Amino acid sequence: MKESIHKYFRVGTIQWMSHPPVSYDLLDSIKTIACDDFFDALEVTQIKDDTLRAAAKNLLAQSHLKVCYGAQPRLLGTGLNPNDIDEEGRKKAEATLMEAVDEAEYLGAGGIAFLAGKWKPETKEQAYAQLLKTTRNVCGYAKTKGMTVETEVFDYDMDKAALIGPAPYAAQFAADMRTTCNNFGLLVDLSHFPTTYETSKFVIRTLRPYITHLHIGNAVVKEGCEAYGDMHPRFGFPNSANDTPELLDFFRVLKEEGFFDAENPYVLSLEVKPWGKEDGDIILANTKRAINRAWALLED
């Protein structure tokens, strides 16, 4: 493409993935990303310390970055399940998502994203009903603040084993949600397509009316190989499923399906993290090179 990717997308990254908190200081991470004008958006998550949260808010306010909020760690890190068939468990998950809406608002984000919880075949229909209840309640609360809610589509049997997807099931859920909540959408991630045994064309076309947010990344889906599952390794990682050709295909499908929107660009975030002792900043540069190459190969 002759035109810049930044014309059509707000290119972002996921702070806690790019700079895992075990190795990187939060404020240093936000400052590093905010000083890099390749990025138009930054996705942040729960900040438990009040002083640290206020400092993060101050940096984000200076940056002119679009701020997004991922509530996934609030669930993955605690075992809370928004589709828990135990009502008390479901309510606890709902409560943390309500808190996420408040924190997102404070940090300057326009909404939150989260994922469905684990499920069992014998209670799948009950779990689906519970997830609808949770998501509708959170959407209702978010709407009072003019905010949005997104469910990210994950694998259903490989690693996270979340209730939503694969893509056809995610489409059913989104359609049910949209009957009552017009502030709901889906977040789709290129790195999850191999984990749901689907292609970019199939996922994007199946979920076209409901997609409001995009992620790109990589995955290893060969059993027994290093970083197997939903681990988001760098592009070019051994035995992995996605690299520049798959990213180019993803861009082609997005272009064909009308996602290149200069007036209201979608957020397109990198969800790639360093593996082992890899350096987060080098992995960020790696991902930008893959994006730049795929974009350069995309036909006008």
TANORRA-V121976 format. One record per backbone hydrogen bond with DSSP energy under -1.0 kcal/mol. CO is the residue of the C=O (numbers start at 1). NH is the residue of the N-H. Records with the same first field share a line. If there is no record, write none. Layout:
CO = NH, NH
//
This chain:
4 = 7
5 = 9
9 = 11
10 = 268
11 = 40, 41
12 = 270
13 = 43
14 = 17, 18
15 = 19
20 = 23, 24
25 = 29
26 = 30
27 = 31
28 = 32
29 = 33
30 = 34
31 = 35
33 = 36
36 = 39
40 = 66
42 = 68
43 = 15
44 = 70
49 = 53
50 = 54
51 = 55
52 = 56
53 = 57
54 = 58
55 = 59
56 = 60
57 = 61
58 = 62
66 = 42
68 = 44
69 = 113
72 = 75, 76
73 = 77
75 = 79
81 = 84
86 = 90
87 = 91
88 = 92
89 = 93
90 = 94
91 = 95
92 = 96
93 = 97
94 = 98
95 = 99
96 = 100
97 = 101
98 = 102
99 = 103
100 = 104
101 = 105
102 = 106
103 = 107
104 = 109
110 = 148
112 = 150
113 = 71
114 = 152
117 = 163
120 = 123
121 = 124
123 = 127
124 = 128
125 = 129
126 = 130
127 = 131
128 = 132
129 = 133
130 = 134
131 = 135
132 = 136
133 = 137
134 = 138
135 = 139
136 = 140
137 = 141
138 = 142
139 = 143
142 = 145, 147
143 = 146
148 = 112
149 = 185
150 = 114
151 = 187
155 = 162
164 = 154
166 = 170
167 = 171
168 = 172
169 = 173
170 = 174
171 = 175
172 = 176
173 = 177
174 = 178
177 = 180, 181
183 = 149
185 = 151
186 = 212, 213
187 = 153
188 = 215
189 = 192
192 = 196
193 = 198
199 = 203
200 = 204
201 = 205
202 = 206
203 = 207
207 = 210, 211
210 = 186
213 = 188
214 = 269
215 = 190
216 = 271
219 = 241
220 = 229
222 = 225
225 = 228
229 = 231
232 = 273
234 = 237
237 = 240
243 = 247
244 = 248
245 = 249
246 = 250
247 = 251
248 = 252
249 = 253
250 = 254
251 = 255
252 = 256
253 = 257
254 = 259
255 = 258
259 = 261
266 = 10
267 = 214
268 = 12
269 = 216
270 = 14
275 = 278
279 = 283
280 = 284
281 = 285
282 = 286
283 = 287
284 = 288
285 = 289
286 = 290
287 = 291
288 = 292
289 = 293
290 = 294
291 = 295
292 = 296
293 = 297
//
